[in-house]
Structure formats: structure tokens, C-alpha cells
């Protein structure tokens, strides 16, 4: 079978592919295809038939939002393996969409459509706080994922080395290179000068981020989501779900927790308050390591490629930058 190039404008091709893989029931016809969300990494469509809707998600050899950045297509297989392993774990599977089919040769997943909903990125505007009940559900999911994967090893190689190396570069290395070529003023006027007087003036900062990067690359016994932030949290009429585990790997639980801590702060929560919530809802963890990962996540989101729809002035970004630098250098 030739490679299937997913395209919302070619419904006949989509229909043929589904039919060839025995994924359509008798009398089922494809009516429409539309973009499903604003994900960065993959090409994702909601397919509507005369009988149902579902998601088709394809990994291509580049980042969908930034085609100049190469990305491993193996991420689709890793995400499919995550869904298969985690679906059986109590406290985890019920908060994930179901994997319906995976075609490794096409790097394409067919995933349950969770219905109308939105991710949590609106909370970056800091006009309202993340509801306590929803945040508690997310943190209990994360604890269950980590604990279940240690107690019931998934029997799959989740090193995810290629994706980790891509992430490592953009989290721990690139943002701290003074001559990386990224036009920060194109993101927000004054951001380049802020970087020059803060992160690029700290000689030891890059040493610390690179050391943390080595910790990130080291293998562990805990399966992580790998990108546990508001863009991966989905609010639906059926409740809260977690999506997009393509960055999953086995490592330190504190990486997931640190990313979560950073984004709770971006959503307007005080650092100490967010840390206390993590402790209360998740349980015991290495708070120093968690906070170090959080600090790097804050800096890479402000000064790196993975920009967020933040509602922050330059003065506010400077304040949070100094907090992150202090965490990393003390």
C-alpha cells in the first residue's frame, strides 16, 4: 500500500485508506475533515462520517508548526505504545483517549474523538484560575501514571531517544546560546535586550542547564508524559483528559512535575502556592529537582522557540526570569 499523506482536502484518499485498513463499517461515508486543535508537532484532523467522528493524527519528518525543524516520525509509534500501555492502568486509562488503530508505515494514529472541548491554554491570560477540581484530577493522573509504570513495568522500550534529543536541544541548550539567531524582538519588543541583561550575562547558567539536560537524557524507571502542560490538558463535557504523550520517556518524575509547576506559574499562580498544591495532590517528590526543571522550562518558554500565548509584559517576564535564574544558581 502506498504511503498515506493525510490531507483534509482529499477526502477520497482518506476514505480509501480507512477502507483498505477495514476501519469503516458498512454504509459509512466520510463527510468532512477539519483541523483538530492547534498542536505544534503533528498534522491532526477530526474526521466526520455519517455515523461518527474520530481523530487522525500523522507524524511527519518535521514539526508541523515549524517545518524547518526536523522531527523524528517515530514519535507516532511511541505515542501509540504509550496509549496501549497506559490504557490498562487504573487512574490513567480513563483520562486518555482510546487508540483505535495505528499504521506504523504511515506514522498515523486513529484516536477516539473526545468531543467538543478546549485545552487549558486560555488560562495563560490569567483572567481566571484553573478550577481546583480539574487541577486535582490532572495531578492524580500524573501520580497514577508514574506509580503504575514503576509497579507494572510496561514491557516496551520507552527511551524515545530521538524525541528526547530534540527536546533536550530546545529546552536546555538553544535558548541559552547568545548567538542562536532567534529574533526575540520579533516575539515581543524589548525581549532581546532582556535576554542580554539577564540569561546571557550569567556565565554559570548554561553550565547548570546543560547539567540538568544530562539528567533529562538519563534513563529511569518511571514513565513520564513528557509534555505535561496546559496544551496537553483537554476540557470536555465528559471531563478532563490528557492528550499528546509523544514526548513520553522513562526518567525522573520531577521533569513532569517541574513542567507542570512552571506552567501553573505562567497561568498566574504564585510559585510557592503551586509547589504546595503539587505536594498536596501528587505526594512526595524531590522538590529541588522539580523546581530546577521548572526554572528551565520558564526560561525556555520565554526565550526559546516554543512560545506560548502569554499575557505578560516585559517587566513581568523580567521578574519571573530573575526568579528562575535564582533557583538555578543557588
Secondary structure, DSSP 4 states (H G I P E B T S, - for coil): -------TT-HHHHHHHHHHTT-S-TT--EEEEEE-S--SSSEEEEEEESS-EEEEEE--SB-SS-TTSB--TTHHHHHHHHHHHHTTSTTTGGGBPPEEEEEGGGTEEEEE---SEEESGGGGG-SSPPPHHHHHHHHHHHHHHHHHHHHS--SS----HHHHHHHHIIIIIGGG-TTS---GGGTSTTHHHHHHHTGGG-HHHHHHHHHHHHHHHS--SEEE-S--SGGGEEEETTEEEE---TT-EEE-HHHHHHHHHHHHHHTT--HHHHHHHHHHHH----HHHHHHHHHHHHHHHHHSSS-------HHHHHHHHHHHHHHHH-
